[in-house]
Every structure is written in structure tokens, then in C-alpha cells.
């Protein structure tokens, strides 16, 4: 399989700049970036006139459901959806069955990904009320970070013991990433909704049950613990305007506390519950149009540092159940980059800022080794985008195992032309190359 390419006449977007150049890939690495590069024997040449060449997206938050929930998703299917969407690296969450709460379960996921993943991969260690020793002794190079559910989750992964939380923030050898929602507040609002609606709670109630107050209370707690212990904290999936004042705008360098949001919070609002119902039920909940616009602005000013997916597939028949049984989560990776770039079309973000949020910032934040940038010597994780070719999402093209997308019928302004992982073209615009396997992410720690 060739990993030697010459991409000619592209518009590169990298480190705050847009410029026309050629890019050579040799042995899976970016060999040269320059003007008028000449083809060498054995190289495949791609004329990228009119196309953007971006570093591949590094998605710092996905749920691929393997092991234990593979009837709805698995690493093989979801990584192929990543490839079709321009995502070349993912970091997967620990709330599988069994959860990844120790080194053995963590390494089992790495072993499975080595067999089946079409793109690059890493896995978080999860926190629970009783695995502080596993956290304390974690090799910092073994995982991108430690995931703490400071809100409702499944199984043993809701960390609600104050002493345990304090210990995790004190002892963590890697960045801590948090899901921040206050469970007692959510439970009380859920009970009130059940009193009013019985079993038939409508989808529009979800952002009222998983309220903005529950988000901001929990986020404040996480930040206070991080400040107390000097912990490197990354707060996931910010969904409210109220939380934004807790984070500082500006460059990532020097920040000890950072924030991430997800593409669905830039695209949908509570007005969409009427049309899509529980298909867009997720935790934290999609909230108002005003929240959406404030979050987009926060991404633009780098108050929110990272843009990811929180890809979390469920079957349509599961989503068709009543409120209490319809699970939370959306399949997003295949169209996430296009959804982010749609804000460029709207004039709300620049393509340079999108690239920073989806590629540079997650690679920097997690100290990913030689990925996330178009730099000579770095891994050739690349995506070619056609900014002038609209793409209407159809159910039959969805590669996630669940087989549906909340974006069905929506027309994006951009199309993903090709995706390269480690110099191998894993997506050619129409299909995934089934022979390609990604690599385990390494961390410079």
C-alpha cells in the first residue's frame, strides 16, 4: 500500500494561516511542504486545485460502545465513520461494559482497536468511587487522560463521594476530563416532570430536566477542585452560555483549565426537539438558540478551546421509546467536520479557527506526539475538503453501526474528498479502504 503521495496546488490551513502549496507524504510522514514540488518515482499525485488541505480532526470525546454494547456500535464501524468524516484520531470514553477502570481493561481496548480501527486511537481511564489506586499508578503515556463523570452515568462511574473526588484531583498523573452535571438537581427536576407528564415526558422537557443550573453548579465544583490542587482540567461538552464566564478567552498556551464543546451544540437548539424528538436527546442537553450563539462566539474567541463530537450511537428503536427509556446520545463523527465548517459558511467562525479547535488544540492539550498539525516530520494525518461542493446527508450513506444520523436531509456546504491516516488514504470520497489500520496515539509526557 502506498504511503507516498504528492498533493499539488492545495490551499493549506494550518496554525492560523491559509496558503497555497504542495505537500509531499513519504513513508507515512509529511516529508515536505513547498511550492512547485516535483513528483518522484513511486509517488501518487493528487491535483488538489480548489481544495482545502487540513490536518485530520482529533476527536477528544467519542463513545464507541466496545466492549459490551456492540449491538449498536463498535470500533470497526465507528472508526470508518470517522474516516469518512475527516477524523483521523479519536479518544474513546471508558463507560463500556465492563468499564475501563484499570490498566488491564484499558489495554484490552487498545488491543481490540489495533485489530479493527481504521484511524488512530486512544482510550481514557475511567474514575469511580473505588479505583483511586488505579488512577494514582496510571502510566501517563498509557491514556490521554482520566474521565470523571461528575453527573449521571451508568454503572459505577458516577463519582459522587467528595473525598474521592478530592483524591482524584489531587493524585491524577494526567489531565482530568469531566462530564459536569449535578445529579441531585437533575433527579429533583425529573421527579417534577414525572408528576406533570407521567411516563410521557416530551422531548422539549429534556433541557429543563438536565438544566443549565445543574451544569453550572457541577462545572464550578470541578474548577474549584482543579484550582485547589493545581490540576490540569478539561471540561467537556459545554452546553450553556452561563458556564462561559468560568473560562478564559485566548490562546491555549499557559491555560490549566480548558473547555470543550461539541458540534451539535453549534448546530441544533431546543427548537429542534419538535422535529427530531429523542433523536437529539443527549447529556448535557441541547439548549436554547441563545446558548448556541453564545457557544459559537466562545469558540471564535478561544474561550472554548476544543470542538469535538461526544459521538454516542443508539439504535433507532431505542430512541423511539418513552423519555425514561430513550437513551441519550447522538451519532456524529461522520459529519462533524462538515457541521463545524458550516459555521464558516455562515460567517460565524473562520476556517483557521475551526482547524485550531478540532486539530491543533486537542493535539496540544493532550500532548499527542507529532499529530494535529501540517508540519514536516509529523504523521500524515490529512483531510482534503471541497469548500464548493454541497453534500446532502442521506441515511443510506451512514457508516456508524446504528445506521442513522441527526443530520439526515441537511445540506452542508462542504464535502470530504479524501482522508489520510499515517499517509494511507483511508477514505477516497466514496468508500473506506478496508485494509487500512490506524495507530495507537503516543503522548509526549
N, C-alpha and C positions, 0 to 999 in steps of 0.2 A: 504494500500500500504506500502510495506516495505521500510524503510529508514535505516535499519540496515544491514550492509554489512561487510564482511572481505575480503579484496583484498590481496591475498597472492603472494609472490615471484615476485613482480613488480620491475622495475627499476625506482625509483622516480627521477624526475628532478625538482629541487627547490632551489632557492636562490643561484645559481651558482654551485650547486653540483649535481652529479649523484651517486646514491647509491641504493643498493638492500635492500628492506624492505617490511614489511606488513603494511597495513593501515586499521584501523577499522573505520567504519562510524556508529554512533549511533544517532538516533533522528535528522537526517539531518546534523549533525556536524561531523568533524573529531575528533574521540574520542582518538585514539592512533596511533602512528607511531613507529614501532619497529621490532625487529627480533623475529621470531618464535612465533607470536601471535596465541593463540588457539581460535578456534571457540566457540562461546557461543550459548545457545539455542535461536532460532529465527533468527539467522543471516544467510544471504545467503552468500556463499563462492564463490569467483571467483579466479581461478588459473590464474594469470597474468604472468606466466613464458614467457619470451621473449618479454614482452610488456613494453612500457614506460607508466608511470603514471604521468600526468601533471596536474597542476591547470587549470581549464577551462579558455579559452580565454575570455578576457574582451574587447569587440569591442567598441571603443570610438567614432565611426562615422558610423552610418547607416541612410538610408532613407527608411522607411517602408510604406510611402505614405498614411497613415491613420491618419486623415480623408481626404476625398475629391478626392483621386486618387486611389481608391481601385479596379478599373478595372485592374490595373497592379501589385499591391502588397497590402498586409495588414499585420497587426501584427501577425495574426494567422499563415499564410503561412511562412512568413519570419523568425519568431521565431523557427518554426520547421526546416527550413533550417539551422538556427544557431545550433540547437541541433545536427543535422546530421554532422555538421562540427566541433564540439568541442567547439563552442562558448556558454558559459553559462550565459553571461551577455552582454547586449547591451545598448548603449546610443544613442538615436534617435534624429534626427535633426528637427528643428522647421518649415521648409518650406513646410508644408502641406497646405490644403485648408479647413478651414481657418488656417493661420499660428499661431503658439503658441507664441503670443506676450504679453500675460498677464496670470495671475495666473489661471483664470477660464479655458482658453483653455488648459493650461498645465495640470491641474488636470483632465480635460476630457480625455486626452490621457492616464493618469495613470489609470483612471477608466476602460477604454477600455482594456488596457493591463492586468489588473487584471482578466478580464473575459477570455481572449483568448491567452495570451502569454505562450509558453511552457518553456521559460527560463526567467531569471531575467532581469529587465528593469529599465531604467531611461530616462528622456526627458529633452532636453535643452530648456531654454527660448531663443527666438529669439530677436535680436535687429532690430530696424527700425529707420527711421529718426524722429519718433514722439512717442516713448514709453520709454523715459528716466526715467519717474517716476516709471514705472513698473519694470525697471531694478534696480533702486535705492532702491526700497522697497522689492525686492525679498528675501524670506527666503533662506539663504544659504543652508539649508538642503533640499530644495524643488527641486533642479535641480543640475546636475553635473557642469554646467557652463552656460555661456551666449554666444550664437553663433552670430558672426558678419560676415556678408558677405561683405568683402571689395573688391568685384568683382561682376561680373554679376550674378544676381539671378532672381527669379520670384517675381512678385507682389511688395510688399512694403518693401522687405527685403534687398535691396541694400542700404547700409549705405554710402552715398557719401557726406554728409554735414560735413565739417571739424569741426565745433563747436560741432555737435552731437557726432562725433567720439571721440573728446577730452573729452566730458562729460561722455561717456560710459566708457572709460578707467579710468577716474577719480573716478567714482561712483560705479563701479561693485563690488558687495559683494562676488562674486565667481570668479574662473578663467574665463578669456575670451578665447574663441577659435575662430580662424579666418580662413576664406577662403580668400586667398590673391592673387588677380589678378587685374591689373589696367584696368578698363573698357574703358576709352578713348583710350588707346593704342590698345586694342582689337578691338574696333569699327573701328578705322582707318585701321588696317590691314585687317579686314573683308571687308571693302569697296573696298580695293585694290584687294582682291581676287575675289570679285564680278565683278569688272571691267574686270578681266582677264578671268574668267570662266563662268560668268553669273550665272544661277541657279545651274549649275552642278559642284559645287566646290568639288574636290576629297577629300577623307578622309585624304590623306597624307598631305593636307594643314592645317589640324586642329592644329598641334603643332606649325605651323608658325603663324597662326592667334592668337591662345591663347599662345603667345610667352613666351620665357624664360625671356625676358626683362619685360614683364607685370607682371610676377610672382615676380621677384626680387624687382622691384620698390615698389610693394604693401607690400611685406614682410618687407622691410626696413622701410616703414611707420608704420606698426604695431609695430615693435620693438622699433622704436623711441618714439611712444606714451607710450608703456609699460615702457620704461626707464624713461620717463618724470614723470610718475605718480607712479612708483613702482608697476605696475600691474602684477599680475600673468597671463602670456600669454602662450598659447599653439597654435602653428601654425600648421595647418592641411595640409595633403597631399602634402608634399614637392615633387616636380617633376623634379627639375633641380640640376645639380652639382653646378651651380652658387650660389644658396642660402645657401649651406652648410657651407661656411665660416662665416655666420652670427650666427652660433650656436656653443656652446662649447661642446667638447667631454667629456666623463667621467660620473661618477655616477649621478643619478637623484637628490640625496640629495643636497639641497642648491641652485639648479637652480631656477631662477624666470622666465626664458624664455626657453621653451622647444619646441621640434619639433616632428611631426609625419609624417610618410609616409604610403603608402598603398601597399597591396600585388601585385596589378597589375603593380606598378612601379618597382617591383623587378622581374617581370616575362616577361612582354612584352616590345617592343621597337617600334620605328617608322617603322621598317622593317615589322612589322605585319599588318600595315594598308592595304597592298596589298592583304593579305589573308582574313582579318577579317573586313575590311572596317569600317562602322559606329558602328559595334558591340563593338568596343573598343574606340569609341568616348566618352570622359569624360572630365570633367573640374576640375582641370587643366589637360592639355593634356598629354598623354604618349609621351615621347620624345625619345632621341637617346639611342643607346646601351651604349654609353659612360656615359650618365646621369644615366642609370640603374646601371652600375657597380659602379659609384661613390656613389649612394644612398645605395647600398648594403654595401659598405665599411663603410659608415657613420652609418648604423645600427650596424655593427660589433663593431665599436669603441664608440658606445653610443653617437655619435654626434646627431643622430636621436634617440629619446628616446622611441617612441611608434610605433608599427606596427599595422595597423587597416585595414579596408576594403573600406570605403566610398560606401558600398553596395547601389546601386541606380537602381532598376529594371525599365525596359521599355519593352513593348511588341515588338515582332519581326516585326510586321507590322509597328510600329512606327519607329523602327530602319531602315526599308527598304526605308524610304523617302529620298528626296534630303537633302543636307547638312543643309540648314537653318531650315528644319523641323525635321530632325532626332534628337531626344533628346540626351543629354549627360548623361552617367551613365551606370554602369555595375552591374549585379547581381553577388555577390562574396562570401557571407558568408558561403555557404555550403562547399566550397573547399579552403577557405582562409588559414586555419591552414596547410593543406597539401601543399599549394603553398609556405608558409613560410618555412616549413620543407624541401622542395625540395632544398632550398639553403644550407641546411645542407648536403644533399646528394652530392651536387656539391663542398663541402668543403669551401664555402664562409662564412657561419655562423656556430656557434655551436648550439646545441640544447639548451644548457643553456642560450645562448643569445636570442634565439627565445622566450623561456619561459619568460625571463625578459621583452622583448619588447611587448609581446601580453597579459601577465597576470600581472606580478608584477608592471611594470611601470604605466599602466593605473589605476590600483587599488590605487597605492600610490599617483599619480599625482592628482587624483580627491578625495582623502581621502575616498575611498569606505570602508565601515565598514566590517571588517573581511571576506574579499574575496580576491582572486587573489594569494593566497599562499597555500602551503601544510603545514599547521600549526595546531597543536592540539587546538581545540576550535573554529576553523574557519568553515564557511559554507563548506559543502562537495560538492563543485563545481569542478568536476573532469573530466578528459578525458583520456581514455586508447587508446594508439596508437600502432599499429603494424608496426615497422620500416622495416620489411622484407616482407610485403605483398603489392605488387604493386596494384594500383587501376586506371583503365582507366575510365574517365568520360564519361557517356552516357546521352543523353538528357532525356531519359525516367525516370531517377532517380532524376532529378532536382525537388526539393520541393518548390522553390520560385514560386510564382503565375505566373510570366511571362513565365516560362516553358523552359528556355534555359540557357546556361552557355557559357562564352567565352572560358572555358577550355575544351569544348567537344572534345573528341578524344585524349586528352593529358593523358599520364600515369604518375601518381605520384608514388613515391617510398614508400609512407606510406599510411596506411588505418586507419580510425577512427573506433575503435572497440566498444567503449561504451562512452556515455556522461551522467554524473550525475549532476543534478541541485538540490541543497539542499538535497542531499542524495537520490534523486529519480532517477532511471535510465530512462532517457527520450529518449535515443537512444541506441539500442542494437546491432547496426551494420547493421540492415536491415530495421528497422521501428521505428517510433516515437510512444511513449506511449501517446495516446491522452488524458489520464486522468491527466497528469502532468501539473501543472501551476507553473510558476516562481514567484519570489517575487520582490517587489519594492526595489531597491537599497537604502541603507541608507548611509549617508555621515557624517563622524566624523568632524564636523565643529562647 
